[in-house]
Amino acid sequence: MAEPDIARYRVAAAKKFDLAKFPTEEKNGHPDKAQLKHLTSEDAKAINDLQDRLYAEGTRALLVVLQGMDCSGKDGTVRAVFNHCGPIGVSVTPFKAPSEIERAHDYLWRVHEACPERGFIGIFNRSHYEDVLVVKVKNYASADAIERRYDEINAFEKMLTDNGTRIVKIMLHISKEEQAKRLQERLDDPEKYWKFNAGDLEDRKLWKEFAAAYETMLERCSTAYAPWYVIPADANWPRNHVIARIVRSTLEEMNPKYPPPDGFDPKKIKVV
């Protein structure tokens, strides 16, 4: 697994997707934790260098969407994959329940405002897809409204892409058994009490409903310009390694360039 086959994690556009048939843990074996941490760190350093070029270039952006069931490791992924990036040129937006002001606008209003500006990598911890996941499962909007949103989201992402934002969407795929283990850890460790939310237990009762909503989301919203990747997330370090490699490969495909001198010849200038 030192060189993950990124293509096998990508969701084919407009194809039926059965989440239950997709593994939550790598079955092909992988290096030990220390080696995986090293490989992820090397990718994270490369991401930092590429982000520096992207920021200097200032004409394009990268949006990384992280979505997954509770406890799937979104925060840990951000720390592992982007820990070498400085605060300049990187933004992280966690999406929680919308505020009163946000509810007074259309559901994409707060999302568009958070999209990365040119030169930035933007990371969404949860995202606009909550509006076809939790909103759908808990009946916060009508079935007709939900049905419209798949095409609206695709059109929104196409607009972002056409205006210079590359989009990569990653679902962290965790098993119900692993989620139970991680929730219990939050109750057993005083340093993790703050992470526990009793509402997670209520959502856990709706596991099948959420899985079905994810399947529809993946089928309807994985596109050539904004693909979804489903990453086994029961084990942290294989998860981080694959996601780091996806982000690095995407930036390498973008191939940002440092801009040339603007109206001056650096060889003819001497600072005294």
Accessible surface in RSA format (square Angstrom, percent):
REM  Atomic radii and reference values for relative SASA: ProtOr
REM  Chains: A
REM  Algorithm: Lee & Richards
REM  Probe-radius: 1.40
REM  Slices: 20
REM RES _ NUM      All-atoms   Total-Side   Main-Chain    Non-polar    All polar
REM                ABS   REL    ABS   REL    ABS   REL    ABS   REL    ABS   REL
RES MET A   1    51.91  26.9   5.85   3.9  46.06 109.7  16.18  13.8  35.73  47.3
RES ALA A   2    37.43  34.4  35.38  54.6   2.05   4.7  35.38  49.8   2.05   5.4
RES GLU A   3   136.79  78.5 113.26  85.7  23.53  56.0  59.98 116.0  76.81  62.7
RES PRO A   4    16.90  12.3   0.02   0.0  16.89  61.4   4.73   3.9  12.18  75.7
RES ASP A   5    83.72  58.6  73.41  73.1  10.31  24.4  32.76  77.1  50.96  50.8
RES ILE A   6    35.11  20.0  31.81  23.7   3.29   7.9  31.81  22.9   3.29   8.9
RES ALA A   7    74.47  68.5  58.22  89.8  16.25  37.0  61.71  86.9  12.76  33.8
RES ARG A   8   105.94  44.5  79.44  40.5  26.50  63.1  50.77  69.4  55.17  33.4
RES TYR A   9     2.01   0.9   0.91   0.5   1.10   2.9   1.01   0.8   1.00   1.2
RES ARG A  10   104.68  43.9  85.89  43.8  18.79  44.7  22.55  30.8  82.12  49.8
RES VAL A  11     7.28   4.8   2.34   2.1   4.94  11.9   4.83   4.2   2.46   6.7
RES ALA A  12    53.56  49.2  38.59  59.5  14.97  34.1  48.75  68.7   4.80  12.7
RES ALA A  13    56.05  51.5  39.36  60.7  16.69  38.0  39.36  55.4  16.69  44.2
RES ALA A  14    91.00  83.7  58.16  89.7  32.85  74.7  65.70  92.5  25.31  67.0
RES LYS A  15   128.14  62.5 125.87  77.2   2.27   5.4  80.82  72.7  47.32  50.4
RES LYS A  16   183.48  89.5 149.40  91.7  34.09  81.2 103.38  93.0  80.10  85.3
RES PHE A  17    27.11  13.6  25.11  15.6   2.00   5.2  26.36  16.0   0.75   2.2
RES ASP A  18    59.68  41.8  48.76  48.5  10.91  25.8  22.31  52.5  37.37  37.3
RES LEU A  19     7.60   4.2   7.56   5.4   0.04   0.1   7.56   5.3   0.04   0.1
RES ALA A  20    96.67  88.9  55.48  85.6  41.19  93.7  67.76  95.4  28.92  76.6
RES LYS A  21   173.10  84.4 139.64  85.7  33.47  79.7  92.15  82.9  80.95  86.2
RES PHE A  22    41.49  20.8  35.67  22.1   5.82  15.1  37.37  22.7   4.12  11.8
RES PRO A  23    50.58  36.9  39.13  35.7  11.44  41.6  50.47  41.7   0.11   0.7
RES THR A  24    26.88  19.1  23.75  24.1   3.12   7.4  11.41  15.3  15.46  23.4
RES GLU A  25    81.12  46.6  79.71  60.3   1.41   3.4   9.70  18.8  71.42  58.3
RES GLU A  26    18.71  10.7   5.65   4.3  13.07  31.1   2.49   4.8  16.22  13.2
RES LYS A  27   160.50  78.3 124.61  76.5  35.88  85.4  85.09  76.6  75.41  80.3
RES ASN A  28   117.07  80.7  81.21  78.5  35.87  86.4  31.40  75.6  85.68  82.8
RES GLY A  29    40.02  49.4   0.00   N/A  40.02  49.4  36.98 101.5   3.05   6.8
RES HIS A  30    81.88  44.7  49.30  34.3  32.58  83.3  36.66  37.8  45.22  52.6
RES PRO A  31    24.30  17.7  11.22  10.2  13.08  47.5  23.48  19.4   0.82   5.1
RES ASP A  32    98.00  68.6  82.93  82.5  15.07  35.6  46.21 108.8  51.79  51.6
RES LYS A  33   121.93  59.5 114.01  70.0   7.92  18.9  59.82  53.8  62.11  66.2
RES ALA A  34    73.00  67.1  60.41  93.2  12.59  28.6  65.50  92.2   7.51  19.9
RES GLN A  35    84.22  47.1  78.68  57.5   5.54  13.2  24.37  51.9  59.85  45.4
RES LEU A  36     0.98   0.5   0.98   0.7   0.00   0.0   0.98   0.7   0.00   0.0
RES LYS A  37    94.12  45.9  89.43  54.9   4.69  11.2  39.50  35.5  54.62  58.2
RES HIS A  38   105.91  57.9  99.19  68.9   6.72  17.2  63.58  65.5  42.33  49.3
RES LEU A  39    32.48  18.1  32.08  22.9   0.40   1.0  32.19  22.6   0.28   0.8
RES THR A  40     2.85   2.0   2.85   2.9   0.00   0.0   2.85   3.8   0.00   0.0
RES SER A  41    33.67  28.5  30.90  41.2   2.77   6.4  22.54  48.0  11.13  15.6
RES GLU A  42    71.91  41.3  68.06  51.5   3.85   9.2  22.41  43.4  49.49  40.4
RES ASP A  43     0.25   0.2   0.25   0.3   0.00   0.0   0.00   0.0   0.25   0.3
RES ALA A  44     0.21   0.2   0.02   0.0   0.19   0.4   0.02   0.0   0.19   0.5
RES LYS A  45    94.57  46.1  93.01  57.1   1.57   3.7  50.72  45.7  43.85  46.7
RES ALA A  46    18.26  16.8  12.99  20.0   5.27  12.0  17.38  24.5   0.88   2.3
RES ILE A  47     0.00   0.0   0.00   0.0   0.00   0.0   0.00   0.0   0.00   0.0
RES ASN A  48    45.99  31.7  45.99  44.4   0.00   0.0   0.00   0.0  45.99  44.5
RES ASP A  49    86.90  60.9  84.72  84.3   2.17   5.1  24.68  58.1  62.22  62.0
RES LEU A  50    10.39   5.8  10.39   7.4   0.00   0.0  10.39   7.3   0.00   0.0
RES GLN A  51     7.02   3.9   7.02   5.1   0.00   0.0   0.00   0.0   7.02   5.3
RES ASP A  52    69.89  49.0  68.61  68.3   1.28   3.0  13.22  31.1  56.66  56.5
RES ARG A  53    62.46  26.2  62.46  31.8   0.00   0.0  12.95  17.7  49.51  30.0
RES LEU A  54     0.00   0.0   0.00   0.0   0.00   0.0   0.00   0.0   0.00   0.0
RES TYR A  55    98.89  46.2  88.91  50.6   9.98  26.0  50.72  38.1  48.17  59.4
RES ALA A  56    41.93  38.6  18.75  28.9  23.19  52.7  27.86  39.2  14.07  37.3
RES GLU A  57    37.12  21.3  23.14  17.5  13.97  33.3  12.32  23.8  24.80  20.2
RES GLY A  58    33.69  41.5   0.00   N/A  33.69  41.5  15.20  41.7  18.48  41.4
RES THR A  59    75.90  54.0  68.17  69.1   7.73  18.4  62.81  84.4  13.10  19.8
RES ARG A  60    68.25  28.7  68.25  34.8   0.01   0.0  37.33  51.0  30.93  18.7
RES ALA A  61     0.92   0.8   0.84   1.3   0.08   0.2   0.84   1.2   0.08   0.2
RES LEU A  62     0.19   0.1   0.19   0.1   0.00   0.0   0.19   0.1   0.00   0.0
RES LEU A  63     0.50   0.3   0.50   0.4   0.00   0.0   0.50   0.3   0.00   0.0
RES VAL A  64     0.28   0.2   0.28   0.3   0.00   0.0   0.28   0.2   0.00   0.0
RES VAL A  65     0.00   0.0   0.00   0.0   0.00   0.0   0.00   0.0   0.00   0.0
RES LEU A  66     0.26   0.1   0.26   0.2   0.00   0.0   0.26   0.2   0.00   0.0
RES GLN A  67     0.00   0.0   0.00   0.0   0.00   0.0   0.00   0.0   0.00   0.0
RES GLY A  68     0.30   0.4   0.00   N/A   0.30   0.4   0.00   0.0   0.30   0.7
RES MET A  69    17.43   9.0  13.20   8.7   4.23  10.1   8.16   6.9   9.26  12.3
RES ASP A  70    20.35  14.3  16.19  16.1   4.16   9.8   3.87   9.1  16.48  16.4
RES CYS A  71    11.57   8.7   0.18   0.2  11.39  26.8   4.70  11.9   6.86   7.4
RES SER A  72     0.07   0.1   0.00   0.0   0.07   0.2   0.00   0.0   0.07   0.1
RES GLY A  73    17.63  21.7   0.00   N/A  17.63  21.7  15.67  43.0   1.96   4.4
RES LYS A  74    17.15   8.4  14.41   8.8   2.75   6.5  10.60   9.5   6.56   7.0
RES ASP A  75    78.60  55.1  74.33  74.0   4.27  10.1  21.15  49.8  57.46  57.3
RES GLY A  76    17.95  22.1   0.00   N/A  17.95  22.1  13.17  36.1   4.78  10.7
RES THR A  77     0.16   0.1   0.16   0.2   0.00   0.0   0.16   0.2   0.00   0.0
RES VAL A  78    23.38  15.4  22.35  20.2   1.03   2.5  22.35  19.4   1.03   2.8
RES ARG A  79   147.04  61.7 141.22  72.0   5.82  13.9  75.39 103.0  71.65  43.4
RES ALA A  80    14.32  13.2   4.61   7.1   9.71  22.1  11.94  16.8   2.38   6.3
RES VAL A  81     0.00   0.0   0.00   0.0   0.00   0.0   0.00   0.0   0.00   0.0
RES PHE A  82    12.67   6.3   5.05   3.1   7.62  19.8   5.60   3.4   7.07  20.2
RES ASN A  83    95.83  66.1  59.47  57.5  36.36  87.6  27.15  65.3  68.68  66.4
RES HIS A  84    69.48  38.0  50.28  34.9  19.20  49.1  32.75  33.8  36.73  42.7
RES CYS A  85    19.39  14.7   0.72   0.8  18.67  43.9   0.92   2.3  18.47  19.9
RES GLY A  86    34.04  42.0   0.00   N/A  34.04  42.0  28.96  79.5   5.07  11.4
RES PRO A  87   127.18  92.7 103.45  94.3  23.74  86.3 113.25  93.5  13.93  86.6
RES ILE A  88   118.56  67.5 108.59  80.9   9.97  24.0 112.75  81.2   5.81  15.8
RES GLY A  89     0.02   0.0   0.00   N/A   0.02   0.0   0.00   0.0   0.02   0.0
RES VAL A  90    24.05  15.8  10.04   9.1  14.01  33.8  10.04   8.7  14.01  38.0
RES SER A  91    39.14  33.1  33.44  44.6   5.70  13.1  36.42  77.5   2.72   3.8
RES VAL A  92    71.46  47.0  44.40  40.2  27.07  65.2  44.40  38.6  27.07  73.4
RES THR A  93    32.65  23.2  31.63  32.1   1.02   2.4  21.05  28.3  11.60  17.5
RES PRO A  94    76.29  55.6  63.25  57.7  13.05  47.4  63.25  52.2  13.05  81.1
RES PHE A  95    11.83   5.9   6.64   4.1   5.18  13.5   7.54   4.6   4.28  12.3
RES LYS A  96   156.90  76.5 142.13  87.2  14.77  35.2 105.03  94.5  51.88  55.3
RES ALA A  97    92.21  84.8  62.89  97.1  29.32  66.7  69.62  98.0  22.59  59.8
RES PRO A  98    50.91  37.1  47.79  43.6   3.12  11.4  47.79  39.5   3.12  19.4
RES SER A  99    55.33  46.8  45.07  60.1  10.26  23.6  49.87 106.2   5.46   7.6
RES GLU A 100   138.52  79.5 131.59  99.6   6.93  16.5  44.06  85.2  94.46  77.1
RES ILE A 101   118.36  67.4 115.25  85.9   3.11   7.5 118.13  85.1   0.22   0.6
RES GLU A 102    46.62  26.8  41.58  31.5   5.04  12.0   4.97   9.6  41.65  34.0
RES ARG A 103   154.57  64.9 123.87  63.1  30.70  73.1  58.05  79.3  96.51  58.5
RES ALA A 104    85.89  79.0  42.41  65.4  43.48  98.9  54.77  77.1  31.13  82.5
RES HIS A 105    78.55  42.9  59.30  41.2  19.25  49.2  44.40  45.8  34.15  39.7
RES ASP A 106    92.03  64.5  73.44  73.1  18.59  44.0  47.91 112.7  44.13  44.0
RES TYR A 107    40.86  19.1  26.28  15.0  14.58  37.9  36.39  27.3   4.47   5.5
RES LEU A 108    24.26  13.5  23.78  17.0   0.48   1.2  24.02  16.9   0.24   0.6
RES TRP A 109    87.49  35.1  81.74  39.6   5.76  13.5  63.03  33.6  24.46  39.7
RES ARG A 110    28.29  11.9  24.30  12.4   3.99   9.5   7.62  10.4  20.66  12.5
RES VAL A 111     0.76   0.5   0.76   0.7   0.00   0.0   0.76   0.7   0.00   0.0
RES HIS A 112    90.99  49.7  84.14  58.5   6.85  17.5  45.46  46.8  45.54  53.0
RES GLU A 113   132.99  76.4  98.74  74.7  34.25  81.5  48.84  94.5  84.14  68.7
RES ALA A 114    24.07  22.1   8.62  13.3  15.45  35.2  18.74  26.4   5.33  14.1
RES CYS A 115    23.01  17.4   6.84   7.6  16.17  38.0   6.80  17.2  16.21  17.5
RES PRO A 116    12.82   9.3   0.00   0.0  12.82  46.6   3.09   2.6   9.73  60.5
RES GLU A 117   116.58  66.9 105.27  79.6  11.31  26.9  39.11  75.6  77.47  63.3
RES ARG A 118   144.51  60.7 128.71  65.6  15.80  37.6  35.61  48.7 108.90  66.0
RES GLY A 119     0.47   0.6   0.00   N/A   0.47   0.6   0.47   1.3   0.00   0.0
RES PHE A 120    39.05  19.5  39.05  24.2   0.00   0.0  39.05  23.7   0.00   0.0
RES ILE A 121     0.00   0.0   0.00   0.0   0.00   0.0   0.00   0.0   0.00   0.0
RES GLY A 122     0.54   0.7   0.00   N/A   0.54   0.7   0.54   1.5   0.00   0.0
RES ILE A 123     0.60   0.3   0.00   0.0   0.59   1.4   0.00   0.0   0.59   1.6
RES PHE A 124     0.84   0.4   0.84   0.5   0.00   0.0   0.84   0.5   0.00   0.0
RES ASN A 125    18.25  12.6  17.14  16.6   1.11   2.7   0.70   1.7  17.55  17.0
RES ARG A 126    59.77  25.1  59.77  30.5   0.00   0.0  11.61  15.9  48.16  29.2
RES SER A 127     0.58   0.5   0.00   0.0   0.58   1.3   0.06   0.1   0.51   0.7
RES HIS A 128     1.88   1.0   0.82   0.6   1.05   2.7   1.88   1.9   0.00   0.0
RES TYR A 129     0.00   0.0   0.00   0.0   0.00   0.0   0.00   0.0   0.00   0.0
RES GLU A 130    25.32  14.5  25.32  19.2   0.00   0.0   9.51  18.4  15.80  12.9
RES ASP A 131    17.26  12.1  17.26  17.2   0.00   0.0   0.73   1.7  16.53  16.5
RES VAL A 132     0.00   0.0   0.00   0.0   0.00   0.0   0.00   0.0   0.00   0.0
RES LEU A 133     2.23   1.2   2.23   1.6   0.00   0.0   2.23   1.6   0.00   0.0
RES VAL A 134    33.76  22.2  33.76  30.6   0.00   0.0  33.76  29.3   0.00   0.0
RES VAL A 135    20.24  13.3  20.24  18.3   0.00   0.0  20.24  17.6   0.00   0.0
RES LYS A 136    71.73  35.0  63.65  39.1   8.07  19.2  47.76  43.0  23.97  25.5
RES VAL A 137    23.57  15.5   2.30   2.1  21.27  51.3   8.18   7.1  15.39  41.7
RES LYS A 138    66.20  32.3  46.97  28.8  19.23  45.8  24.12  21.7  42.09  44.8
RES ASN A 139   125.09  86.3 101.88  98.5  23.21  55.9  25.15  60.5  99.94  96.6
RES TYR A 140   147.70  69.0 110.93  63.1  36.77  95.7  86.59  65.1  61.11  75.3
RES ALA A 141    27.60  25.4   8.49  13.1  19.11  43.5  19.68  27.7   7.92  21.0
RES SER A 142    70.01  59.2  52.15  69.6  17.86  41.1  53.59 114.1  16.42  23.0
RES ALA A 143    84.60  77.8  66.67 102.9  17.94  40.8  72.94 102.7  11.66  30.9
RES ASP A 144   104.57  73.2 102.18 101.7   2.38   5.6  21.09  49.6  83.48  83.3
RES ALA A 145    15.67  14.4  14.87  22.9   0.80   1.8  14.91  21.0   0.77   2.0
RES ILE A 146     7.77   4.4   7.77   5.8   0.00   0.0   7.77   5.6   0.00   0.0
RES GLU A 147    90.43  51.9  87.73  66.4   2.70   6.4  45.94  88.9  44.49  36.3
RES ARG A 148   137.15  57.6 130.42  66.5   6.73  16.0  62.22  85.0  74.93  45.4
RES ARG A 149    32.35  13.6  32.35  16.5   0.00   0.0   0.92   1.3  31.43  19.0
RES TYR A 150     2.47   1.2   2.47   1.4   0.00   0.0   2.47   1.9   0.00   0.0
RES ASP A 151    95.50  66.9  91.22  90.8   4.28  10.1  29.62  69.7  65.88  65.7
RES GLU A 152    68.15  39.1  61.02  46.2   7.13  17.0  36.31  70.2  31.84  26.0
RES ILE A 153     0.00   0.0   0.00   0.0   0.00   0.0   0.00   0.0   0.00   0.0
RES ASN A 154    22.95  15.8  22.95  22.2   0.00   0.0   9.99  24.1  12.95  12.5
RES ALA A 155    63.15  58.1  51.04  78.8  12.11  27.5  57.59  81.1   5.56  14.7
RES PHE A 156    17.43   8.7  10.95   6.8   6.48  16.9  16.82  10.2   0.61   1.8
RES GLU A 157     0.86   0.5   0.86   0.6   0.00   0.0   0.75   1.5   0.11   0.1
RES LYS A 158    85.68  41.8  85.68  52.6   0.00   0.0  58.06  52.3  27.62  29.4
RES MET A 159    72.03  37.3  68.17  45.1   3.86   9.2  57.79  49.1  14.24  18.9
RES LEU A 160    11.05   6.2  10.70   7.7   0.34   0.9  11.03   7.7   0.02   0.0
RES THR A 161    38.33  27.3  27.13  27.5  11.20  26.7  27.13  36.4  11.20  16.9
RES ASP A 162    96.04  67.3  57.34  57.1  38.70  91.5  27.72  65.2  68.32  68.1
RES ASN A 163    82.29  56.7  68.85  66.5  13.44  32.4  21.93  52.8  60.36  58.3
RES GLY A 164    24.35  30.0   0.00   N/A  24.35  30.0  21.43  58.8   2.92   6.5
RES THR A 165    13.11   9.3  11.86  12.0   1.26   3.0   1.05   1.4  12.07  18.2
RES ARG A 166    77.51  32.5  74.35  37.9   3.16   7.5  23.26  31.8  54.25  32.9
RES ILE A 167     0.47   0.3   0.26   0.2   0.21   0.5   0.26   0.2   0.21   0.6
RES VAL A 168     4.17   2.7   4.17   3.8   0.00   0.0   4.17   3.6   0.00   0.0
RES LYS A 169     0.00   0.0   0.00   0.0   0.00   0.0   0.00   0.0   0.00   0.0
RES ILE A 170     0.00   0.0   0.00   0.0   0.00   0.0   0.00   0.0   0.00   0.0
RES MET A 171     0.74   0.4   0.74   0.5   0.00   0.0   0.74   0.6   0.00   0.0
RES LEU A 172     0.00   0.0   0.00   0.0   0.00   0.0   0.00   0.0   0.00   0.0
RES HIS A 173    15.17   8.3  15.17  10.5   0.00   0.0  12.37  12.7   2.80   3.3
RES ILE A 174     1.89   1.1   0.00   0.0   1.89   4.6   0.00   0.0   1.89   5.1
RES SER A 175    20.24  17.1  16.25  21.7   3.99   9.2  17.25  36.7   2.99   4.2
RES LYS A 176    83.55  40.8  81.02  49.7   2.53   6.0  35.27  31.7  48.28  51.4
RES GLU A 177   132.77  76.2 122.03  92.3  10.75  25.6  71.98 139.2  60.79  49.6
RES GLU A 178    29.67  17.0  26.91  20.4   2.76   6.6   3.67   7.1  26.00  21.2
RES GLN A 179     3.91   2.2   3.91   2.9   0.00   0.0   0.00   0.0   3.91   3.0
RES ALA A 180    37.24  34.2  30.88  47.6   6.36  14.5  33.16  46.7   4.07  10.8
RES LYS A 181   118.87  58.0 110.20  67.6   8.67  20.6  66.29  59.7  52.58  56.0
RES ARG A 182    31.24  13.1  30.15  15.4   1.09   2.6  20.05  27.4  11.19   6.8
RES LEU A 183     6.34   3.5   6.34   4.5   0.00   0.0   6.34   4.5   0.00   0.0
RES GLN A 184    91.11  50.9  89.81  65.6   1.30   3.1  36.13  76.9  54.98  41.7
RES GLU A 185    66.32  38.1  64.59  48.9   1.73   4.1  29.32  56.7  37.00  30.2
RES ARG A 186    45.80  19.2  45.80  23.3   0.00   0.0   2.03   2.8  43.77  26.5
RES LEU A 187    81.34  45.3  66.42  47.5  14.92  37.5  66.45  46.7  14.88  40.1
RES ASP A 188    98.27  68.8  69.19  68.9  29.08  68.8  33.04  77.7  65.23  65.1
RES ASP A 189    48.27  33.8  45.88  45.7   2.38   5.6  17.29  40.7  30.97  30.9
RES PRO A 190    92.67  67.5  79.06  72.1  13.61  49.5  79.31  65.5  13.36  83.0
RES GLU A 191   143.28  82.3 127.29  96.3  15.99  38.1  50.62  97.9  92.66  75.6
RES LYS A 192    67.79  33.1  67.79  41.6   0.00   0.0  29.42  26.5  38.37  40.9
RES TYR A 193   121.47  56.7 111.99  63.7   9.48  24.7  81.96  61.6  39.52  48.7
RES TRP A 194   191.10  76.7 155.05  75.0  36.06  84.7 156.54  83.5  34.56  56.1
RES LYS A 195    71.83  35.0  56.53  34.7  15.30  36.4  27.96  25.2  43.86  46.7
RES PHE A 196    50.85  25.4  31.12  19.3  19.73  51.3  31.12  18.9  19.73  56.5
RES ASN A 197    87.54  60.4  83.16  80.4   4.39  10.6  18.81  45.3  68.74  66.4
RES ALA A 198    66.57  61.2  59.22  91.4   7.36  16.7  59.47  83.7   7.11  18.8
RES GLY A 199    32.99  40.7   0.00   N/A  32.99  40.7  29.49  80.9   3.50   7.8
RES ASP A 200    15.57  10.9  15.57  15.5   0.00   0.0   0.00   0.0  15.57  15.5
RES LEU A 201    74.17  41.3  71.99  51.5   2.18   5.5  72.08  50.6   2.09   5.6
RES GLU A 202    94.15  54.1  92.07  69.7   2.07   4.9  42.09  81.4  52.06  42.5
RES ASP A 203    30.07  21.1  28.01  27.9   2.06   4.9   6.25  14.7  23.82  23.8
RES ARG A 204    50.07  21.0  48.18  24.6   1.89   4.5  13.38  18.3  36.70  22.2
RES LYS A 205   151.35  73.8 117.83  72.3  33.52  79.8  86.56  77.9  64.79  69.0
RES LEU A 206    54.94  30.6  54.94  39.3   0.00   0.0  54.94  38.6   0.00   0.0
RES TRP A 207    39.32  15.8  38.46  18.6   0.86   2.0  19.97  10.6  19.35  31.4
RES LYS A 208   174.35  85.1 166.47 102.1   7.88  18.8 111.39 100.3  62.96  67.1
RES GLU A 209    86.21  49.5  78.82  59.6   7.39  17.6  41.02  79.3  45.19  36.9
RES PHE A 210    18.19   9.1  18.19  11.3   0.00   0.0  18.19  11.0   0.00   0.0
RES ALA A 211    20.67  19.0  20.67  31.9   0.00   0.0  20.67  29.1   0.00   0.0
RES ALA A 212    53.03  48.8  49.22  76.0   3.81   8.7  50.58  71.2   2.45   6.5
RES ALA A 213     2.23   2.1   1.10   1.7   1.13   2.6   1.70   2.4   0.53   1.4
RES TYR A 214     5.10   2.4   5.10   2.9   0.00   0.0   1.78   1.3   3.33   4.1
RES GLU A 215    40.83  23.4  40.83  30.9   0.00   0.0   3.41   6.6  37.42  30.5
RES THR A 216    34.90  24.8  34.66  35.1   0.23   0.6  13.93  18.7  20.97  31.7
RES MET A 217     0.00   0.0   0.00   0.0   0.00   0.0   0.00   0.0   0.00   0.0
RES LEU A 218     0.00   0.0   0.00   0.0   0.00   0.0   0.00   0.0   0.00   0.0
RES GLU A 219    31.58  18.1  28.02  21.2   3.56   8.5   6.76  13.1  24.82  20.3
RES ARG A 220    84.10  35.3  70.82  36.1  13.29  31.6  33.77  46.1  50.34  30.5
RES CYS A 221     0.00   0.0   0.00   0.0   0.00   0.0   0.00   0.0   0.00   0.0
RES SER A 222     3.45   2.9   0.81   1.1   2.65   6.1   0.12   0.3   3.33   4.7
RES THR A 223    21.27  15.1  18.03  18.3   3.23   7.7  20.02  26.9   1.25   1.9
RES ALA A 224    89.59  82.4  65.20 100.6  24.39  55.5  69.15  97.4  20.44  54.1
RES TYR A 225    56.24  26.3  45.08  25.6  11.16  29.0  44.82  33.7  11.42  14.1
RES ALA A 226     0.00   0.0   0.00   0.0   0.00   0.0   0.00   0.0   0.00   0.0
RES PRO A 227     9.53   6.9   9.53   8.7   0.00   0.0   9.53   7.9   0.00   0.0
RES TRP A 228     0.00   0.0   0.00   0.0   0.00   0.0   0.00   0.0   0.00   0.0
RES TYR A 229    16.43   7.7  16.43   9.3   0.00   0.0   0.23   0.2  16.20  20.0
RES VAL A 230     0.00   0.0   0.00   0.0   0.00   0.0   0.00   0.0   0.00   0.0
RES ILE A 231     0.50   0.3   0.50   0.4   0.00   0.0   0.50   0.4   0.00   0.0
RES PRO A 232     6.08   4.4   3.28   3.0   2.80  10.2   3.34   2.8   2.74  17.0
RES ALA A 233     0.00   0.0   0.00   0.0   0.00   0.0   0.00   0.0   0.00   0.0
RES ASP A 234    24.53  17.2  14.80  14.7   9.73  23.0   5.09  12.0  19.44  19.4
RES ALA A 235    32.30  29.7  26.07  40.2   6.23  14.2  31.22  44.0   1.08   2.8
RES ASN A 236    69.51  47.9  63.64  61.5   5.87  14.1   6.05  14.6  63.46  61.3
RES TRP A 237    64.15  25.7  63.71  30.8   0.44   1.0  57.61  30.7   6.54  10.6
RES PRO A 238     7.18   5.2   6.86   6.3   0.31   1.1   7.18   5.9   0.00   0.0
RES ARG A 239     5.93   2.5   5.35   2.7   0.59   1.4   0.49   0.7   5.44   3.3
RES ASN A 240     3.53   2.4   3.53   3.4   0.00   0.0   0.00   0.0   3.53   3.4
RES HIS A 241     0.00   0.0   0.00   0.0   0.00   0.0   0.00   0.0   0.00   0.0
RES VAL A 242     0.63   0.4   0.63   0.6   0.00   0.0   0.63   0.5   0.00   0.0
RES ILE A 243     0.30   0.2   0.30   0.2   0.00   0.0   0.30   0.2   0.00   0.0
RES ALA A 244     0.00   0.0   0.00   0.0   0.00   0.0   0.00   0.0   0.00   0.0
RES ARG A 245    33.04  13.9  33.04  16.8   0.00   0.0  13.55  18.5  19.49  11.8
RES ILE A 246     1.31   0.7   0.90   0.7   0.42   1.0   0.90   0.6   0.42   1.1
RES VAL A 247     0.18   0.1   0.00   0.0   0.18   0.4   0.18   0.2   0.00   0.0
RES ARG A 248    66.24  27.8  66.24  33.8   0.00   0.0   2.80   3.8  63.44  38.4
RES SER A 249    28.26  23.9  27.09  36.2   1.17   2.7  17.34  36.9  10.93  15.3
RES THR A 250     8.00   5.7   7.18   7.3   0.82   2.0   0.72   1.0   7.28  11.0
RES LEU A 251     0.00   0.0   0.00   0.0   0.00   0.0   0.00   0.0   0.00   0.0
RES GLU A 252    84.48  48.5  69.56  52.6  14.91  35.5  30.01  58.0  54.47  44.5
RES GLU A 253   121.41  69.7  87.57  66.3  33.84  80.6  42.90  83.0  78.51  64.1
RES MET A 254    16.14   8.4   5.17   3.4  10.97  26.1   9.15   7.8   6.99   9.3
RES ASN A 255    62.03  42.8  58.34  56.4   3.69   8.9  14.33  34.5  47.71  46.1
RES PRO A 256     0.07   0.1   0.00   0.0   0.07   0.3   0.00   0.0   0.07   0.4
RES LYS A 257   122.85  59.9 120.35  73.8   2.50   6.0  81.60  73.4  41.25  43.9
RES TYR A 258   126.85  59.2 107.48  61.1  19.37  50.4  89.52  67.3  37.33  46.0
RES PRO A 259    76.36  55.7  54.16  49.4  22.20  80.7  58.34  48.2  18.02 112.0
RES PRO A 260   108.69  79.2  92.66  84.5  16.03  58.3  99.96  82.5   8.73  54.2
RES PRO A 261    67.71  49.3  43.91  40.0  23.80  86.5  50.43  41.6  17.28 107.4
RES ASP A 262   133.86  93.8 111.91 111.4  21.95  51.9  36.72  86.4  97.14  96.9
RES GLY A 263    84.30 104.0   0.00   N/A  84.30 104.0  43.32 118.9  40.98  91.8
RES PHE A 264   106.94  53.5  87.11  54.0  19.83  51.6  96.36  58.4  10.58  30.3
RES ASP A 265    58.72  41.1  49.91  49.7   8.81  20.8  24.45  57.5  34.26  34.2
RES PRO A 266    74.32  54.2  59.38  54.1  14.94  54.3  61.98  51.2  12.35  76.7
RES LYS A 267   195.47  95.4 156.52  96.0  38.96  92.8 107.44  96.7  88.03  93.8
RES LYS A 268   175.50  85.6 137.93  84.6  37.57  89.5  90.00  81.0  85.51  91.1
RES ILE A 269   100.97  57.5  79.62  59.3  21.35  51.5  82.77  59.6  18.20  49.4
RES LYS A 270   171.58  83.7 146.91  90.1  24.66  58.7  98.90  89.0  72.68  77.4
RES VAL A 271   139.05  91.5 111.87 101.3  27.18  65.5 116.00 100.8  23.05  62.5
RES VAL A 272   167.61 110.3  99.39  90.0  68.22 164.4 134.61 117.0  33.00  89.5
END  Absolute sums over single chains surface
CHAIN  1 A    14186.6      11646.2       2540.5       7878.7       6307.9
END  Absolute sums over all chains
TOTAL         14186.6      11646.2       2540.5       7878.7       6307.9
